[in-house]
Amino acid sequence: MAKARKQSRLILTSVAVVLVGAALAAAFWPKPTMVDMGSVVRGDMWLTIDEEGRTRVRDAYVVSTPVAGQLQRVTVHPGDPVQRGETVVAHMRPTNPAALDVRTREQALAVVTAAQAALRVARADLNAALANRDLAQTELARTEQLVERGIVSMAVLDRAQQTARVTQANVDTAEAAIAMREAEITNAQAQLIGFDDKGLGAAIGNGSDDIPLYAPADGSILTIIQESETSLPAGTPIMTIGNITDDLEVVVDLLSTDAVQVKVGDSVRIADWGGPSDLTGTVVRVDPFGVTRFSALGVEEQRVNTVIAFTSQAEEYTGLGHGFRVETQIVIWEAKDTLILPASALFRSQGDWAVFVVSDGAAVLRLVEIGPNNGIEAQVLNGLSEGDRVVLYPSSGLVDGMRVAERMIN
């Protein structure tokens, strides 16, 4: 009986030792490192330059005052449709002449008096010139008769002819002087026009001097610059008109380092404009000059305007207007049906790009050759195959051959 108890105790002890050993082995057995994994896939990839842009009407027309005058209150509103040459967008009237003060009027009267006196002098000069011309003509006729008789020489005849021509020129000069003096009188009398001119006041008071301003193009009114009735000089802007349906484009202010990568004809995706789906466009112009701007942080930047034309149908972006904000993605490179690797799997190893490929539960270091990298995905040129599993965000403690397992996301 004692021997049987001893054997049972030995068996229980052995079992306990085995269980404790198994527990210790399980506790201290190396576990695989938990990592995030991704796959190498085949698909389409593109490289884009993302920047905020603004819409604008390509050909916006500014309606301005054709002459100095009194602008009547503008009754049209932004968004109103207009037709070229038919829709009246504003009315003007000529400015009333300024009333003359006492000094100005007296000066103007003195100028008129002086001009009239100068005219009388010019007419007197004309009478003298006519008298000299008549005498010269008579002397010329008498000399010609004497030459025919051989009484005087040809030299005398030449001097008589010269005198006749000079006197005729004096007459012409005197007549021109009279015309000048008459014009000076007219100009001086115009300075006397004022509110005391009843005829002029009647002309200003009636409505026959209304100047209608017509729309210069088809479209709609974009902005009203001057709405209230006021006196304006010639050339003052009143409103802008444009066609937001068929003449809308996008302007993007790119960094000069990005602008050099953009070419005319590059396709563009237009997002975050407020509609249900993204729009498409194409680059039509990259300005050849840059402008210095300051960022929100006060950093000096060189910016270049890039113009994008819509390729989507106008019906797809109904509601967009002039000066609306959009997000643009300019495609500067794209590839069809190419191997794509998550960019987060890449790291540098001895100057080359490398990844950890998961094979039979172990992380295997592999050098790869990549193409363009957009920060999210990278094109694989060599070193990987479609379907390969790679470690994402590899830590510095991960080494070649280490056991790994995929981290499960709850």
C-alpha positions in Angstrom: 0.0 0.0 0.0 2.8 2.4 0.8 4.5 1.5 -2.5 1.3 2.3 -4.4 1.0 5.7 -2.6 4.6 6.5 -3.5 4.1 5.7 -7.2 0.9 8.0 -7.3 2.9 10.8 -5.6 5.6 10.4 -8.2 3.2 10.5 -11.1 1.4 13.6 -9.8 4.8 15.3 -9.3 5.9 14.5 -12.8 2.6 15.8 -14.2 3.0 19.0 -12.2 6.5 19.5 -13.4 5.5 18.9 -17.0 2.6 21.4 -16.7 4.9 24.0 -15.1 7.5 23.5 -17.8 4.9 23.8 -20.5 3.6 27.0 -19.0 7.0 28.5 -18.7 7.8 27.5 -22.3 4.6 29.0 -23.5 5.3 32.2 -21.5 8.8 32.7 -22.8 8.5 31.3 -26.3 9.3 34.0 -28.9 6.1 35.6 -30.3 5.8 37.1 -33.9 5.9 40.8 -34.1 2.5 42.4 -34.9 2.7 44.5 -38.0 0.4 46.2 -40.5 0.5 44.6 -44.0 -0.4 45.7 -47.5 -0.4 44.2 -51.0 1.3 44.9 -54.3 -1.5 45.4 -56.8 -1.9 46.2 -60.4 -3.9 49.2 -61.5 -3.9 52.8 -62.8 -1.7 55.4 -61.0 -1.2 59.1 -61.4 0.9 61.9 -59.9 -1.0 65.2 -59.2 -0.3 68.7 -58.0 -3.1 69.7 -55.7 -3.9 73.4 -55.2 -6.8 75.6 -54.4 -8.2 77.6 -57.4 -10.8 80.2 -58.2 -13.4 80.3 -61.0 -13.6 83.3 -63.3 -15.3 84.5 -66.5 -12.7 84.3 -69.3 -13.9 87.5 -71.0 -15.5 89.8 -68.5 -16.6 93.2 -69.8 -16.4 96.3 -67.7 -19.2 98.9 -68.5 -17.8 102.4 -68.0 -19.0 105.9 -68.5 -18.4 107.0 -72.2 -18.4 110.7 -71.2 -18.4 112.8 -68.1 -21.9 113.2 -66.8 -24.6 112.4 -64.3 -25.1 108.6 -63.8 -28.7 107.8 -63.0 -29.4 105.2 -60.3 -28.7 101.7 -61.6 -31.8 99.5 -61.4 -30.3 96.2 -62.7 -29.0 93.6 -60.2 -26.2 91.0 -60.2 -27.4 87.9 -62.0 -29.8 89.6 -64.3 -29.5 88.3 -67.9 -28.5 90.8 -70.6 -28.3 90.7 -74.4 -25.6 92.5 -76.4 -26.8 95.8 -77.9 -30.4 95.4 -76.7 -30.4 95.5 -72.9 -30.0 98.9 -71.3 -28.0 98.5 -68.1 -27.7 102.2 -67.1 -28.6 105.7 -68.1 -26.6 108.9 -68.1 -27.1 112.6 -68.6 -24.6 115.3 -69.5 -23.2 117.2 -66.5 -24.6 120.7 -66.1 -22.1 123.5 -66.9 -20.5 125.0 -63.8 -21.7 128.4 -62.8 -19.2 131.2 -63.3 -18.1 133.3 -60.4 -17.6 137.1 -60.8 -13.8 136.9 -61.4 -14.0 134.1 -63.9 -16.8 135.8 -65.8 -15.0 139.1 -65.9 -11.9 137.4 -67.2 -13.9 135.6 -69.8 -15.5 138.9 -70.9 -12.0 140.5 -71.2 -10.8 137.6 -73.3 -13.8 138.0 -75.6 -13.2 141.8 -75.9 -9.5 141.2 -76.7 -10.4 138.6 -79.3 -12.9 141.0 -81.0 -10.2 143.7 -81.0 -7.7 141.3 -82.6 -10.3 140.5 -85.2 -10.7 144.2 -86.1 -6.9 144.5 -86.4 -6.8 141.4 -88.7 -9.5 142.9 -90.9 -7.5 146.1 -91.1 -4.4 144.2 -92.1 -6.5 142.5 -94.8 -7.6 145.9 -96.2 -4.0 147.1 -96.3 -2.9 143.9 -97.9 -5.6 144.2 -100.5 -4.6 147.7 -101.3 -1.0 146.7 -101.7 -2.0 143.8 -103.9 -4.1 146.0 -106.2 -1.2 148.5 -106.6 1.2 145.7 -107.3 -1.1 144.3 -109.9 -1.4 147.7 -111.6 2.4 148.2 -111.6 2.9 144.7 -113.0 0.5 145.4 -115.9 2.2 148.8 -116.7 5.6 147.2 -116.6 4.6 144.5 -119.0 3.4 147.1 -121.5 6.7 149.0 -121.2 8.7 145.8 -121.7 6.7 145.1 -124.9 7.7 148.6 -126.2 11.4 148.0 -125.1 11.4 151.0 -122.8 12.4 149.0 -119.6 14.5 146.0 -119.1 13.4 142.4 -118.1 14.9 143.0 -114.6 12.3 145.6 -113.9 9.6 143.1 -115.0 11.0 140.5 -112.7 10.9 142.8 -109.7 7.3 143.8 -110.5 6.2 140.1 -110.7 7.9 139.4 -107.4 6.2 142.3 -105.7 2.8 141.1 -107.0 3.3 137.6 -105.6 4.4 139.0 -102.2 1.4 141.2 -101.9 -0.9 138.2 -102.8 0.8 136.2 -100.1 0.1 139.0 -97.6 -3.6 138.9 -98.5 -3.7 135.2 -97.9 -2.0 135.6 -94.5 -4.4 138.3 -93.5 -7.4 136.1 -94.4 -6.0 133.3 -92.4 -5.5 135.6 -89.4 -9.1 136.6 -89.6 -10.2 133.0 -89.5 -8.0 132.4 -86.4 -9.4 135.5 -84.6 -13.0 134.4 -85.3 -12.2 131.0 -83.8 -10.7 132.7 -80.7 -13.8 134.7 -80.3 -16.0 131.6 -80.4 -13.8 129.8 -77.8 -13.8 132.9 -75.6 -17.6 133.1 -75.8 -17.9 129.4 -74.8 -16.2 130.3 -71.5 -19.2 132.5 -70.7 -21.7 129.7 -70.8 -23.3 129.2 -67.4 -26.5 128.6 -65.6 -27.6 132.1 -66.5 -27.9 130.9 -70.1 -31.7 130.2 -70.3 -31.5 128.4 -73.6 -28.9 126.0 -72.3 -30.8 125.5 -69.1 -33.9 124.5 -71.0 -32.0 122.0 -73.0 -30.5 120.4 -69.9 -33.9 120.4 -68.1 -35.7 118.2 -70.7 -35.2 114.5 -71.1 -33.9 114.5 -74.6 -30.3 114.3 -73.5 -30.6 110.8 -71.9 -27.6 108.6 -72.8 -28.5 104.9 -72.5 -25.7 102.4 -71.9 -26.2 99.1 -73.6 -24.8 95.7 -72.6 -21.6 95.0 -74.5 -22.0 91.2 -74.5 -24.5 88.4 -73.9 -24.5 86.9 -70.4 -25.4 88.2 -67.0 -24.4 91.0 -64.7 -21.6 89.9 -62.4 -21.0 92.9 -60.1 -22.4 96.4 -59.7 -19.5 98.8 -59.0 -21.5 102.1 -58.9 -25.2 101.9 -58.1 -26.2 105.3 -56.7 -26.9 108.4 -58.8 -23.7 110.5 -59.0 -21.6 112.6 -61.2 -18.7 110.6 -62.8 -15.8 111.5 -65.1 -15.4 109.6 -68.4 -14.1 106.1 -68.1 -15.4 105.3 -64.6 -16.3 101.6 -64.2 -20.0 101.0 -63.4 -20.5 97.2 -63.6 -19.0 94.0 -65.0 -20.8 91.6 -67.4 -19.9 88.1 -68.3 -21.2 84.7 -69.5 -20.9 82.3 -66.6 -22.6 79.5 -68.6 -20.2 79.1 -71.5 -17.2 81.2 -70.6 -16.2 80.0 -67.1 -12.6 78.8 -66.4 -10.4 78.1 -63.3 -7.3 80.0 -62.3 -4.8 78.3 -60.0 -2.0 80.1 -58.2 0.8 77.5 -58.3 4.2 77.6 -56.7 6.8 78.3 -59.3 8.5 74.9 -58.5 5.2 73.2 -59.2 4.4 75.3 -62.3 7.5 74.1 -64.1 6.1 70.6 -64.0 2.8 71.5 -65.6 2.3 71.5 -69.3 -0.5 72.8 -71.6 -2.9 69.9 -72.2 -2.5 68.2 -68.8 -5.8 66.8 -67.5 -7.3 68.2 -64.3 -9.7 66.9 -61.7 -11.8 69.6 -60.0 -13.2 68.6 -56.6 -14.8 70.1 -53.5 -16.7 72.6 -55.6 -20.0 71.8 -53.9 -21.5 69.5 -56.5 -22.3 65.8 -56.3 -19.4 64.6 -58.4 -15.9 65.8 -59.5 -15.5 67.8 -62.7 -12.8 67.5 -65.4 -10.7 70.1 -67.1 -7.5 70.7 -69.0 -4.6 73.2 -68.7 -4.8 75.8 -71.4 -2.1 78.3 -70.2 0.7 78.6 -67.8 1.7 82.3 -67.4 5.4 82.9 -68.3 6.0 85.2 -65.3 5.8 84.8 -61.5 4.5 87.1 -58.8 5.9 87.4 -55.3 3.2 86.6 -52.7 3.3 86.0 -48.9 1.7 82.9 -47.4 -0.5 83.0 -44.3 2.7 82.4 -42.2 4.5 85.3 -43.8 6.7 83.2 -46.0 7.7 84.8 -49.3 6.7 82.7 -52.3 6.8 82.9 -56.1 3.4 82.1 -57.5 2.4 81.5 -61.2 -1.1 81.7 -62.6 -2.3 78.6 -64.4 -5.5 78.7 -66.4 -7.8 75.6 -66.6 -10.6 75.2 -69.0 -13.6 73.0 -68.2 -14.1 69.8 -70.3 -17.2 68.8 -68.4 -20.5 69.8 -69.9 -21.9 73.1 -68.6 -24.9 71.3 -67.2 -22.6 69.4 -64.8 -21.5 72.5 -62.9 -24.6 74.5 -62.8 -24.4 76.9 -59.9 -20.7 77.8 -60.2 -20.2 81.5 -60.8 -17.4 84.0 -61.0 -14.9 83.9 -58.1 -16.0 80.5 -56.6 -13.5 78.3 -54.7 -12.6 74.9 -56.0 -9.9 72.3 -55.4 -7.8 71.2 -58.4 -5.7 68.1 -59.0 -3.4 68.7 -62.0 -2.3 65.3 -63.4 1.4 65.7 -64.4 2.0 61.9 -64.8 -0.1 58.8 -65.1 0.3 55.1 -66.0 -2.2 52.4 -66.9 -2.1 48.8 -65.6 1.1 49.1 -63.6 2.3 47.6 -60.4 1.5 49.8 -57.4 3.1 49.6 -53.9 1.8 51.4 -50.8 4.4 54.2 -50.2 4.3 53.6 -46.5 6.1 50.3 -47.0 9.2 52.0 -48.4 12.4 52.8 -46.5 16.0 53.5 -47.4 18.6 50.7 -47.0 22.2 51.6 -47.9 21.1 54.2 -50.3 18.5 52.1 -52.1 14.8 51.7 -51.6 13.7 48.6 -49.8 10.7 46.8 -48.3 10.0 43.9 -46.0 8.2 41.2 -47.9 6.2 38.7 -45.7 7.1 35.1 -46.7 6.1 32.1 -44.6 5.5 34.3 -41.6 8.8 36.0 -41.8 9.8 39.6 -42.8 12.3 39.3 -45.7 14.3 42.4 -46.7 14.2 43.1 -50.4 15.6 45.9 -52.5 13.2 47.4 -55.0 13.3 49.9 -57.9 10.4 52.4 -57.9 9.1 55.0 -60.3 7.0 58.1 -59.4 5.8 58.3 -55.8 2.8 60.5 -55.0 3.2 60.0 -51.2 0.4 57.4 -51.0 1.4 55.0 -53.7 4.6 54.3 -55.7 5.1 52.6 -59.0 7.1 49.4 -58.9 9.6 49.0 -61.7 11.5 45.9 -60.3 11.8 43.7 -57.3 8.2 42.8 -56.5 5.3 40.9 -58.1 1.6 41.3 -58.0 0.1 39.9 -54.8 3.2 40.2 -52.7 2.5 41.1 -49.1 4.6 43.9 -47.6 5.0 45.4 -44.1 3.6 48.9 -43.8 5.3 51.5 -41.6 8.2 49.2 -40.7 9.8 50.0 -37.3 13.5 50.4 -36.7 13.5 47.2 -34.6 12.3 45.0 -37.5 15.1 43.0 -39.0 15.5 40.6 -41.9 14.0 37.2 -41.0 12.0 38.3 -38.0 8.7 36.4 -37.4 5.7 38.7 -38.1 2.0 38.5 -37.9 -0.7 40.8 -39.2 -2.2 43.1 -36.7 -5.9 42.7 -36.6 -8.0 45.9 -36.6 -11.1 45.6 -34.4 
